Amino acid sequence: MTQYMDFEKPLAEIEGKAEELRAMARRDPDTDVTAEAAALDAKAAKMLNDLYESLTPWRKCQVARHPDRPHCKDYIEALFTEYTPLAGDRNFADDHAVMGGLARFNDQPVIVIGHEKGNDTKSRIERNFGMARPEGYRKAVRLMEMAHRFGLPVITLVDTPGAYPGKGAEERGQSEAIARATQKCLEIGVPLVSVIIGEGGSGGAVAFATANRVAMLEHSVYSVISPEGCASILWKDAEKMREAAEALRLTAQDLTRLGVNDRIIPEPKGGAHRDPQTAIAAVSDAITGMLKSLEGKDAKALIKDRREKYLDMGDRGLAA
């Protein structure tokens, strides 16, 4: 059953009426509702197209957070073979908000790392809604070091509202763990590509996305802070999140103009949650293309490419 967002309520009504007609026909086979249902379907398709042609930044945030959007686990199951997860940071615990391990992508050995939000109440609590603790970032560092040692490309899938800000996480060195993960991204001498598949929130996302190539799904977002958090700080009013979303320039389109994002991955009309398989296939194509663009570069060239990308980012941003 489709979960509709608040701006999709008119669409929900039309699609609901079309489904009611079909249910009526199923109950009474003599009732012919084909023409009426087709007319409603056409109207719904046009409305869906119009809505998604002109999404505001705040609406893109809502789409990026949709609970039915494919998550890291879905991408790993669909795109990677021989996935062997690695658990724990060899220091404190295993963080279930971060998935990662050895796998094959298009039959090529790789390391894959990503944030996992969960898809129901139980799994969301277990995964801490995708908000990693220090041990999650230290697990990622461990995996990146392994990739460097064995010459394996690293693929990261980013989907987090931000790193977990709880007391225990701060006591165990949350900011230091994020900084170490970001530093490790810059140091490894293997191709590192990243895809923002939903939310890219703050340093919690940067720790995985300081990559040679970054791609964003069309309706994903990537920002230093959530619109609600920004509005609470600037205006002391979280309800001004729409204005904050506009000001933050957090959409894939804005970030491509600013030079933060390298590639926009098209989503099915209505968002990735309406057709997950098509969205997953598009991400696969993007990862393949990004890895191909880095073929033939040695460790020094990859590290230089990555460092220059981020050192030059401020200049490109000012120019934009």
C-alpha positions in Angstrom: 0.0 0.0 0.0 1.4 3.4 -1.0 2.2 5.8 1.8 1.3 9.3 0.6 3.0 12.5 1.8 1.0 15.6 2.7 1.5 17.3 -0.6 0.3 14.1 -2.4 -3.2 14.2 -0.8 -5.0 15.2 -4.0 -3.2 12.4 -5.8 -4.1 9.9 -3.1 -7.8 10.8 -3.6 -7.7 10.2 -7.3 -5.8 6.9 -7.1 -8.1 5.8 -4.2 -11.2 6.4 -6.3 -9.7 4.4 -9.2 -8.9 1.5 -6.9 -12.5 1.7 -5.5 -13.8 1.3 -9.0 -11.6 -1.7 -9.6 -12.7 -3.3 -6.3 -16.3 -2.8 -7.3 -15.7 -4.6 -10.6 -14.0 -7.5 -8.8 -17.0 -7.9 -6.6 -19.5 -7.6 -9.5 -17.9 -8.9 -12.8 -20.9 -7.5 -14.8 -19.9 -3.9 -13.8 -17.7 -2.3 -16.5 -15.6 0.5 -15.0 -12.7 0.2 -17.5 -13.3 3.7 -19.0 -13.8 5.5 -15.7 -10.8 3.8 -14.1 -8.6 4.6 -17.1 -9.7 8.3 -17.0 -8.7 8.5 -13.3 -5.4 6.8 -14.0 -4.6 9.3 -16.7 -5.5 12.2 -14.4 -3.4 10.7 -11.6 -0.4 10.2 -13.9 -0.6 13.8 -15.1 -0.9 15.1 -11.5 2.1 12.9 -10.4 4.2 14.2 -13.3 3.2 17.8 -12.4 4.0 17.4 -8.7 7.4 15.9 -9.3 8.4 18.3 -12.1 8.5 21.2 -9.6 9.3 19.8 -6.1 10.4 22.4 -3.6 13.5 21.6 -1.5 11.3 20.9 1.5 9.2 18.4 -0.5 12.5 16.8 -1.8 13.4 16.3 1.9 10.1 14.5 2.5 10.6 12.3 -0.6 14.2 11.5 0.6 12.8 10.4 4.0 10.0 8.3 2.6 9.8 5.1 4.6 9.3 2.9 1.5 12.4 4.3 -0.2 15.0 1.5 -0.9 17.6 1.4 1.9 21.2 0.3 2.0 20.2 -3.3 2.8 18.0 -3.4 -0.4 20.9 -2.1 -2.6 23.3 -4.6 -1.1 20.9 -7.5 -1.6 20.1 -6.5 -5.2 23.5 -5.3 -6.5 26.2 -7.2 -4.7 27.0 -10.9 -4.6 29.0 -12.9 -2.1 28.4 -10.2 0.5 30.2 -11.1 3.7 29.5 -8.6 6.5 32.1 -7.6 9.0 31.0 -6.7 12.5 32.4 -4.6 15.2 35.1 -2.0 15.6 37.4 -4.3 17.7 37.1 -1.8 20.5 33.6 -1.4 21.9 30.7 -2.9 20.0 29.0 -3.5 16.6 26.9 -0.6 15.4 23.9 -1.9 13.5 23.3 1.6 11.9 26.3 0.8 9.7 26.5 -2.1 7.3 29.7 -3.1 5.6 31.8 -5.9 4.3 33.4 -7.7 1.4 31.3 -8.3 -1.7 31.4 -8.5 -5.5 30.0 -5.8 -7.7 29.7 -6.8 -11.3 31.9 -9.7 -10.3 34.6 -7.3 -9.1 35.8 -7.7 -5.4 34.9 -4.5 -3.5 34.2 -3.2 0.0 30.7 -1.8 0.5 29.8 0.4 3.5 26.5 2.1 4.1 24.0 3.5 6.6 20.9 1.4 7.2 17.7 3.0 8.7 15.5 -0.1 8.9 12.1 -0.7 7.3 9.8 -1.4 10.3 9.6 -0.4 13.9 11.7 -3.2 15.2 14.5 -2.8 12.6 14.5 1.0 12.9 15.1 0.8 16.6 17.8 -1.9 16.1 19.4 0.3 13.4 19.0 3.5 15.4 17.2 5.1 12.4 20.5 5.2 10.5 22.2 7.4 13.1 25.7 5.9 13.6 27.6 5.9 16.9 31.4 6.1 17.2 31.8 2.4 16.8 30.0 2.6 13.5 32.5 5.0 12.1 35.4 3.0 13.6 34.0 -0.1 11.8 34.0 1.9 8.6 37.6 2.9 9.1 38.5 -0.7 9.7 36.8 -1.7 6.4 38.6 1.1 4.5 41.9 0.1 5.9 41.2 -3.5 4.7 40.3 -2.1 1.2 43.6 -0.2 1.0 45.6 -3.2 2.1 44.1 -5.5 -0.5 43.5 -3.0 -3.3 39.7 -3.2 -3.3 37.5 -0.3 -4.5 35.2 1.1 -1.8 31.5 1.9 -2.5 29.6 3.8 0.2 25.8 4.2 0.4 24.8 7.2 2.4 21.4 7.5 4.1 21.5 9.1 7.5 19.9 12.1 9.2 23.2 12.6 11.0 25.5 10.9 13.5 23.8 10.0 16.8 24.1 12.9 19.3 23.5 10.8 22.5 25.4 11.1 25.7 27.1 7.7 25.3 28.2 8.5 21.8 29.7 11.7 22.9 31.5 10.0 25.8 33.0 7.5 23.3 34.4 10.2 21.0 31.8 10.8 18.4 33.4 13.8 16.8 36.9 12.2 16.8 35.4 9.0 15.2 33.8 11.0 12.4 37.0 13.0 11.8 39.0 9.8 11.6 36.6 8.3 9.1 36.8 11.4 7.0 40.6 11.4 7.2 40.7 7.7 6.2 38.5 8.5 3.1 41.2 11.0 2.0 44.1 8.6 2.7 43.2 5.3 1.0 44.9 4.5 -2.3 41.9 2.8 -3.9 38.9 4.1 -5.9 36.2 5.5 -3.5 32.8 6.2 -4.9 29.7 7.3 -2.9 26.0 7.5 -3.6 23.5 9.6 -1.5 20.5 7.3 -1.6 18.3 9.3 0.8 19.4 11.8 3.4 23.0 12.9 3.6 23.1 14.5 7.0 26.0 16.6 8.4 29.4 15.0 9.3 27.7 11.7 9.7 27.4 11.6 5.9 30.7 13.4 5.1 32.5 10.6 6.9 31.4 8.1 4.2 31.1 10.5 1.2 34.5 12.1 1.0 35.0 10.2 -2.2 36.6 10.5 -5.6 33.1 10.6 -7.1 29.8 11.4 -5.5 26.4 10.7 -7.0 23.0 11.7 -5.6 19.6 10.2 -6.4 17.4 12.9 -8.0 15.3 13.5 -4.9 17.9 12.9 -2.3 19.3 15.7 -0.1 22.8 16.4 1.4 23.3 19.1 4.0 25.3 20.3 6.9 22.1 20.2 9.1 18.5 19.2 8.8 16.0 22.0 7.8 14.3 21.6 11.1 17.6 21.9 13.0 18.6 24.9 10.9 15.2 26.6 11.5 15.5 26.0 15.3 18.9 27.7 15.4 18.3 30.6 13.1 14.6 31.4 13.8 14.0 29.5 17.1 11.1 27.9 15.3 11.4 24.4 13.7 8.2 25.2 11.7 10.3 27.4 9.4 11.9 24.3 7.9 10.6 25.2 4.5 12.5 28.5 4.5 15.6 26.7 5.9 15.4 24.0 3.1 15.4 26.7 0.5 18.4 28.5 2.1 20.5 25.4 2.7 20.7 24.5 -1.1 20.6 20.8 -0.2 19.1 19.3 -3.4 21.0 17.2 -5.9 20.5 19.9 -8.5 21.9 22.7 -6.2 24.8 20.6 -5.1 25.8 19.7 -8.6 25.9 23.4 -9.5 28.1 24.0 -6.4 30.5 21.2 -7.4 29.7 19.1 -4.3 27.9 16.4 -6.3 29.3 14.9 -9.5 26.3 13.0 -10.9 22.5 13.1 -10.6 20.9 9.7 -10.8 17.3 9.9 -12.2 14.5 8.4 -10.2 11.3 6.9 -11.4 8.4 9.4 -11.6 7.0 9.7 -8.1 10.3 8.9 -6.4 12.4 5.7 -5.8 9.7 4.3 -3.4 7.2 3.9 -6.3 9.5 1.7 -8.3 12.5 0.5 -6.2 13.8 -1.9 -8.8 14.2 0.8 -11.4 15.9 3.1 -8.9 18.3 0.4 -7.8 19.2 -0.4 -11.4 19.9 3.3 -12.0 22.2 3.4 -9.0 24.0 0.3 -10.3 24.6 2.1 -13.6 26.0 5.2 -11.8 28.4 3.1 -9.7 29.6 1.3 -12.7 30.2 4.6 -14.5 32.0 6.2 -11.6 34.3 3.2 -11.1 35.1 3.1 -14.8 36.1 6.8 -14.7 38.8 5.9 -12.1 40.2 2.9 -13.9 43.9 2.9 -14.5 44.7 5.5 -11.8 47.4 4.4 -9.3 47.2 5.0 -5.5 49.0 8.4 -5.7 46.7 9.6 -8.5 43.6 8.5 -6.7 44.6 10.2 -3.4 45.6 13.4 -5.3 42.3 13.4 -7.3 40.3 13.1 -4.0 42.2 15.8 -2.1 42.1 18.3 -5.0 38.3 17.7 -5.4 37.7 18.9 -1.8 40.4 21.6 -1.7 38.9 23.1 -4.9 35.3 22.8 -3.7 35.2 26.2 -2.0 36.4 28.0 -5.1 33.8 26.3 -7.3 31.1 27.1 -4.7 31.9 30.8 -4.7 31.9 30.8 -8.5 28.4 29.2 -8.5 
